[in-house]
């Protein structure tokens, strides 16, 4: 940044001096003339203004077009690629497509000892719950997919006593909390009811501060509760459906989670992730609380009458739980395209996105056009633009690694693997610009012009934040929205994509994002909903930022320690 400002200031000063010279009055030089001759005034010819330096960043950013983005995305997010699920056929097809797009303009593969130097292979385990998973309460055994449904995290793989704590409706928010007297919940198993209602039978509350609606114990209701519950570090949640009819709908309302195959590294015995989740029938829930349907109804009516949480008389029963998992190892891969720099080639800028998505569920293809096909094709276009610049003799000073990660949807596996087994030393990695969902216009910004959400740009480097802002101002600026950069953001966006794995290793990051929409993680996230002109404008800004990072004299410094 310093060099950029120095030359900009020098250029402005030179132009100002030249302009001032043109404003001076003409100086007439008197000369003697012979009779009959006319004396002429002579003025020195003004010097020509220096031609402004060519802005090569602008030249090559213009090569990132809406039509090129559309062409790439129409292939990667087509049904033919079967949703690009990690380890499946569509992901392998996508990896090959990306590899060809990297090598065609001249990028090289930096991976040693691989069958393809663009592919960083690694092994993961696919885990599934076995039908023998069970919960024993007293003398009765409750059966998976009959009495309850479950998503396990591996912490209950052997027969384990439940450590039950009744936590009401599992709500902790402004004006209503079920956790005030719950004590330390770390490692405990929480028993939760559905949704509190008032005397009129309507939902008792919502959290106006966060906007979260704590509805019934459907999928969204559980997700909303997890914002407050997860930091309390319980081991499990047992969510008790209020009626038999509600329990019958669980396979439909939780279709995204149930039967979900989980992926883990073979050497990761202690999986980190959300608590174990059990969605249980009213009968099993009553047994867990040593009560019956009438007892559950009495508690719900008492909360409705009081209009606030109340102390219950439930005495949870002794129970034993065991989640049995089947394990299947397989190989997947990150795709890497490398562009070597010039005088600072040992310093590496990473431009990343994840190319995996959710695959096929219940016969429906989850194409993931925005999530994260949009980020993937953005990386492809930037790689081609930088490669063309180098061919023309205007390549970057620093080297650039274009990194397409797999397994992000399964816990950022690809970026975890890369940062644990980096091809280039992380201490030489100057920054990661990560792109995840940049293809839509959210409801907040619709009709208000170009924008992008920026996350994490100031967490490790104030210089990166300043550089990002200045670059945006220089090039037809878009609105930079920092809503999700707030450490108190309930959605925790900063932690939810591949940039976070770099930030954990003290590599400065910027995460680019265009916001959520109803098609997120749905089979309807298709190409025809992408706003390609808006996407191209965001990508051009990211390109300009990458250009500045790759060419400035000094790498951005780490002057904060918040990963």
WOSULPE-V755671 format. One record per residue. PSI is psi in degrees with one decimal (NA if undefined). D_LAST is the distance of its C-alpha to the last C-alpha in Angstrom with 2 decimals. Layout:
psi->[PSI | PSI]
d_last->[D_LAST | D_LAST]
This chain:
psi->[-39.0 | -44.3 | -40.3 | -46.5 | -36.8 | -49.6 | -35.1 | -43.2 | -41.1 | -40.4 | -44.6 | -41.3 | -42.4 | -42.9 | -39.6 | -43.3 | -40.8 | -41.5 | -39.6 | -36.5 | -34.8 | -21.4 | -10.8 | 147.1 | 148.9 | 133.6 | 117.1 | 131.2 | 116.6 | 137.4 | 153.3 | 140.3 | 143.6 | 152.5 | 141.1 | -6.9 | 144.9 | 128.1 | 138.1 | 145.8 | 137.3 | 130.0 | 140.3 | 137.9 | 130.9 | 143.6 | 146.8 | 142.0 | 140.7 | 138.3 | 134.8 | 145.3 | 143.9 | 130.9 | 94.4 | -27.1 | -42.5 | -40.3 | -48.0 | -25.6 | -32.3 | -15.2 | -8.8 | 105.9 | 157.1 | -37.9 | -40.2 | -40.7 | -41.4 | -42.2 | -46.4 | -46.8 | -31.5 | -21.1 | -55.4 | -31.1 | 24.6 | 162.4 | -27.9 | -29.8 | 5.4 | 32.8 | 3.8 | 37.7 | 136.5 | 126.3 | -7.5 | 174.4 | -45.7 | -35.8 | -39.5 | -40.9 | -42.2 | -40.1 | -41.3 | -39.4 | -47.0 | -42.4 | -44.7 | -37.6 | -28.8 | -44.9 | -27.2 | -45.2 | -0.2 | 3.5 | 153.2 | 164.0 | 126.3 | 4.9 | 121.4 | 154.6 | 39.4 | 152.4 | -22.1 | 124.5 | -7.0 | -8.1 | 123.6 | 96.3 | 148.5 | 159.9 | 138.3 | 161.9 | 136.0 | 124.8 | 137.2 | 146.1 | 133.5 | 146.2 | -17.5 | -3.0 | 134.6 | 163.6 | 125.0 | 124.9 | 114.7 | -127.7 | 7.5 | 139.4 | 124.3 | 138.4 | 139.7 | 138.8 | 11.0 | -53.8 | -20.0 | 160.4 | 152.7 | 151.3 | 116.0 | 156.5 | 10.9 | -5.6 | -7.1 | 37.7 | -22.8 | 162.0 | 119.6 | 131.4 | 136.6 | 137.7 | 81.1 | 140.7 | 121.1 | 125.5 | 36.9 | -123.2 | 4.1 | 34.1 | 133.9 | 103.0 | 178.0 | 122.6 | -7.2 | 121.5 | 132.7 | -0.6 | 5.5 | -39.4 | 18.7 | -21.0 | -162.8 | 119.4 | 3.9 | 121.0 | 3.0 | 168.6 | 110.8 | 135.6 | 120.6 | 143.6 | -175.4 | -96.9 | 128.4 | 140.9 | 160.9 | -174.2 | -26.6 | 1.6 | -3.7 | 157.2 | 134.4 | -34.2 | 163.6 | 162.1 | 100.3 | -25.1 | -47.3 | -16.4 | 2.0 | 135.9 | 109.3 | 80.1 | -153.2 | -177.0 | 43.8 | -175.7 | -49.0 | -36.3 | -39.1 | -43.1 | -43.7 | -41.6 | -32.5 | -24.2 | -43.4 | -31.6 | -40.9 | -41.8 | -18.9 | -9.6 | 46.1 | 161.1 | -37.5 | 157.9 | 127.3 | 103.5 | 117.5 | 112.6 | 142.0 | -28.1 | 162.7 | -34.9 | -42.0 | -38.5 | -34.6 | -26.3 | -7.1 | -45.6 | -29.0 | -48.6 | -24.8 | 26.4 | -29.9 | -32.4 | -40.4 | 134.1 | 4.4 | 129.5 | 129.3 | 142.2 | 135.8 | 159.9 | 144.8 | -31.0 | 24.6 | 77.4 | -31.9 | 95.5 | 134.0 | 134.3 | -165.8 | 163.4 | 160.4 | 142.3 | 124.9 | 121.6 | 113.7 | 156.2 | 160.5 | -37.1 | -46.4 | -35.8 | -42.7 | -39.2 | -40.2 | -32.5 | 7.9 | 44.9 | -160.7 | -176.0 | -37.6 | -39.1 | -40.3 | -43.1 | -39.5 | -41.2 | -44.9 | -40.1 | -35.2 | -39.5 | -41.8 | -41.6 | -38.9 | -26.6 | 17.7 | 166.9 | 147.3 | 160.7 | 131.4 | 165.7 | 8.8 | 141.7 | 93.6 | 142.8 | 159.6 | 134.0 | 153.8 | 130.2 | 143.1 | 120.9 | 110.9 | 129.0 | 142.4 | 141.1 | 130.9 | 112.2 | 147.5 | 170.0 | 139.0 | -175.5 | 142.2 | 155.1 | 126.6 | 130.7 | 129.2 | 132.7 | 112.1 | 137.8 | -170.7 | -101.9 | -14.0 | 37.1 | -19.6 | -9.4 | 137.2 | 128.6 | 131.2 | 131.4 | 117.7 | 159.3 | 160.3 | 138.9 | -3.1 | 161.3 | -152.7 | -7.1 | -142.2 | 125.5 | 127.2 | 39.1 | 0.1 | 134.7 | 124.0 | 93.2 | -23.0 | 48.8 | -46.5 | -41.4 | 93.4 | 44.1 | -35.1 | -41.8 | -38.1 | -49.5 | -25.9 | -42.8 | -40.6 | -45.4 | -39.6 | -38.4 | -44.0 | -36.9 | -44.6 | -37.6 | -39.6 | -39.8 | -41.4 | -40.5 | -34.8 | 3.1 | 16.6 | 36.6 | 164.5 | 154.0 | -44.0 | 155.7 | 153.0 | 129.3 | 117.8 | 116.2 | 113.8 | 109.8 | 145.5 | 167.5 | 14.5 | -38.9 | -15.0 | 13.9 | 31.7 | 42.9 | -43.9 | -45.5 | -32.1 | -44.4 | -43.9 | -45.6 | -20.4 | -23.6 | 61.2 | 138.7 | -33.6 | 141.1 | 134.7 | -28.0 | -17.8 | 0.9 | 115.8 | -30.5 | 160.5 | 122.0 | 110.9 | 136.6 | 116.7 | 105.6 | 82.9 | 21.5 | 3.0 | 170.5 | 118.1 | 171.8 | -26.3 | -32.8 | 1.5 | 126.2 | 8.0 | 9.0 | 178.9 | 143.3 | 168.4 | 144.6 | 134.5 | 132.6 | 131.5 | -1.8 | -22.1 | 2.6 | -31.8 | -21.9 | 112.6 | -28.0 | -40.2 | -41.7 | -46.5 | -43.4 | -44.0 | -46.1 | -46.3 | -39.4 | -41.7 | -42.0 | -30.5 | -33.5 | 87.7 | 69.3 | 147.0 | 164.6 | 123.8 | 117.2 | 123.6 | 20.2 | -46.3 | 1.7 | -8.7 | 125.7 | -24.0 | 8.9 | 118.2 | -23.5 | -13.2 | 43.6 | -35.4 | -29.6 | 1.7 | 12.5 | 178.8 | -23.9 | -30.2 | -31.1 | -32.0 | -42.0 | -36.4 | -24.7 | 19.9 | 28.7 | 121.9 | 144.8 | 154.9 | 130.9 | 124.8 | 134.8 | 142.2 | 4.8 | 167.1 | 170.8 | 166.1 | -17.7 | 1.0 | 124.3 | 36.6 | 157.7 | -5.8 | 4.8 | 81.9 | 168.2 | -34.7 | -9.4 | -2.5 | 137.1 | 90.7 | -39.1 | -41.4 | -39.0 | -42.1 | -39.5 | -41.8 | -43.7 | -36.3 | -38.9 | -44.3 | -40.2 | -47.1 | -40.7 | -43.2 | -40.5 | -45.3 | -43.8 | -35.8 | -16.0 | -10.3 | 159.3 | -47.0 | 138.6 | 153.3 | 139.3 | 152.3 | 111.8 | 18.2 | 164.8 | 30.1 | 101.2 | NA]
d_last->[23.10 | 25.43 | 27.87 | 27.92 | 28.73 | 31.30 | 33.21 | 33.03 | 34.49 | 37.09 | 38.13 | 38.51 | 40.54 | 42.79 | 43.49 | 44.27 | 46.70 | 48.41 | 48.80 | 50.28 | 52.75 | 53.96 | 54.66 | 56.99 | 60.73 | 62.67 | 64.55 | 68.11 | 69.76 | 73.50 | 75.79 | 79.52 | 81.24 | 84.67 | 87.10 | 86.58 | 82.95 | 80.05 | 77.44 | 73.93 | 70.66 | 68.03 | 64.29 | 61.72 | 59.86 | 56.30 | 53.68 | 51.68 | 48.13 | 45.56 | 44.27 | 40.63 | 38.27 | 37.47 | 34.04 | 33.31 | 30.01 | 32.17 | 34.71 | 32.51 | 30.32 | 33.65 | 34.07 | 31.42 | 33.77 | 33.97 | 36.76 | 34.97 | 31.98 | 34.53 | 36.30 | 33.28 | 32.08 | 35.64 | 35.62 | 32.21 | 32.38 | 36.05 | 37.54 | 38.42 | 34.80 | 34.87 | 31.41 | 29.61 | 28.69 | 26.85 | 29.58 | 32.39 | 34.89 | 33.25 | 29.93 | 32.02 | 33.96 | 30.90 | 29.54 | 32.92 | 33.08 | 29.74 | 30.82 | 34.05 | 32.44 | 30.27 | 33.24 | 35.86 | 34.79 | 34.25 | 30.69 | 30.69 | 29.13 | 27.10 | 27.11 | 29.54 | 31.75 | 31.42 | 34.40 | 32.83 | 30.55 | 28.61 | 27.81 | 25.23 | 26.81 | 25.38 | 26.83 | 25.76 | 27.81 | 29.12 | 29.72 | 32.30 | 33.70 | 37.23 | 40.00 | 40.74 | 37.67 | 39.24 | 39.10 | 42.06 | 43.08 | 46.21 | 48.64 | 47.28 | 44.90 | 42.88 | 42.24 | 39.31 | 40.02 | 43.03 | 42.02 | 38.27 | 35.59 | 32.35 | 28.91 | 27.90 | 24.76 | 26.76 | 26.70 | 30.36 | 31.87 | 34.59 | 36.86 | 34.84 | 36.05 | 34.45 | 33.00 | 33.89 | 32.88 | 34.43 | 31.96 | 34.32 | 32.95 | 29.29 | 28.48 | 26.25 | 26.19 | 27.94 | 31.55 | 31.56 | 29.87 | 31.10 | 28.75 | 30.09 | 32.21 | 30.60 | 29.07 | 26.35 | 25.73 | 23.38 | 25.10 | 27.93 | 29.65 | 29.98 | 33.22 | 33.04 | 35.80 | 35.87 | 35.96 | 37.53 | 40.45 | 42.66 | 46.39 | 46.98 | 45.13 | 42.43 | 38.68 | 38.12 | 34.89 | 31.95 | 28.80 | 29.47 | 26.19 | 23.95 | 26.77 | 26.43 | 29.87 | 30.27 | 33.23 | 34.92 | 33.29 | 33.18 | 30.14 | 28.66 | 29.53 | 27.60 | 24.52 | 24.70 | 25.09 | 22.08 | 19.76 | 21.06 | 22.07 | 19.10 | 17.14 | 20.46 | 20.10 | 23.72 | 25.02 | 27.18 | 28.57 | 32.31 | 33.07 | 36.80 | 38.39 | 41.08 | 43.92 | 45.25 | 45.09 | 41.35 | 40.81 | 42.86 | 40.47 | 37.39 | 37.82 | 37.81 | 35.18 | 32.71 | 33.80 | 30.32 | 29.18 | 32.40 | 33.26 | 29.83 | 29.28 | 25.97 | 24.54 | 22.92 | 22.68 | 25.79 | 24.02 | 21.84 | 24.28 | 21.88 | 20.56 | 17.54 | 18.14 | 20.13 | 23.04 | 26.41 | 28.34 | 32.13 | 34.19 | 37.51 | 41.03 | 42.64 | 44.88 | 42.13 | 40.16 | 43.26 | 43.73 | 40.20 | 41.03 | 44.59 | 46.10 | 47.66 | 47.48 | 49.41 | 47.03 | 44.02 | 46.01 | 47.04 | 43.47 | 42.50 | 45.60 | 44.88 | 41.40 | 43.07 | 45.73 | 43.35 | 40.86 | 38.01 | 36.71 | 39.31 | 39.55 | 40.89 | 43.53 | 42.03 | 41.99 | 39.84 | 41.71 | 40.97 | 39.57 | 38.50 | 36.07 | 35.53 | 33.54 | 35.03 | 33.15 | 34.55 | 32.54 | 33.06 | 31.27 | 31.01 | 29.48 | 27.30 | 25.75 | 23.22 | 25.11 | 24.33 | 26.17 | 25.99 | 27.36 | 27.93 | 27.54 | 30.06 | 29.62 | 25.83 | 25.92 | 23.85 | 20.72 | 19.32 | 18.03 | 17.09 | 18.40 | 17.82 | 19.11 | 20.25 | 24.00 | 24.69 | 25.84 | 27.78 | 31.13 | 34.40 | 34.73 | 38.20 | 39.69 | 37.49 | 35.36 | 31.84 | 31.68 | 28.20 | 29.27 | 26.41 | 23.97 | 23.23 | 26.41 | 25.70 | 22.49 | 24.34 | 27.35 | 25.32 | 23.90 | 27.51 | 28.88 | 26.44 | 27.19 | 30.86 | 30.61 | 28.94 | 31.43 | 34.29 | 33.15 | 33.25 | 36.67 | 37.91 | 36.86 | 33.83 | 31.04 | 27.57 | 27.10 | 23.87 | 23.92 | 22.39 | 21.41 | 22.08 | 20.44 | 21.85 | 20.10 | 22.08 | 21.27 | 18.51 | 20.77 | 20.97 | 17.35 | 15.78 | 18.05 | 18.65 | 15.15 | 14.51 | 17.74 | 17.20 | 13.97 | 15.88 | 19.04 | 18.21 | 21.41 | 20.15 | 18.11 | 14.39 | 14.95 | 17.37 | 15.22 | 14.78 | 12.97 | 13.01 | 14.98 | 15.06 | 18.08 | 18.75 | 21.78 | 23.16 | 26.81 | 27.85 | 28.48 | 27.47 | 29.88 | 28.20 | 28.79 | 31.98 | 34.58 | 32.39 | 31.70 | 28.89 | 25.28 | 21.85 | 18.73 | 15.66 | 12.19 | 8.87 | 11.01 | 10.29 | 6.61 | 6.66 | 10.43 | 13.21 | 15.59 | 14.29 | 14.83 | 18.23 | 19.19 | 18.53 | 20.62 | 23.33 | 23.67 | 24.18 | 26.79 | 28.59 | 29.21 | 30.86 | 27.85 | 26.60 | 25.21 | 21.42 | 20.40 | 17.12 | 18.14 | 15.38 | 12.65 | 13.60 | 11.27 | 14.64 | 15.47 | 17.46 | 17.04 | 13.25 | 13.39 | 9.73 | 9.55 | 13.01 | 13.34 | 12.88 | 10.32 | 7.60 | 9.10 | 8.67 | 5.04 | 5.07 | 7.58 | 6.40 | 8.57 | 8.72 | 9.58 | 12.12 | 13.24 | 16.98 | 18.79 | 22.26 | 22.13 | 23.74 | 27.43 | 30.00 | 30.04 | 26.44 | 26.87 | 30.61 | 33.37 | 34.09 | 31.03 | 33.43 | 33.97 | 36.54 | 33.99 | 31.77 | 32.11 | 32.28 | 33.00 | 29.93 | 27.86 | 29.41 | 28.58 | 24.86 | 24.99 | 26.85 | 24.22 | 21.52 | 24.08 | 24.68 | 21.00 | 20.89 | 24.20 | 23.03 | 19.96 | 22.35 | 25.11 | 24.01 | 25.03 | 21.73 | 18.39 | 15.66 | 14.14 | 10.68 | 11.50 | 8.53 | 6.19 | 3.80 | 0.00]
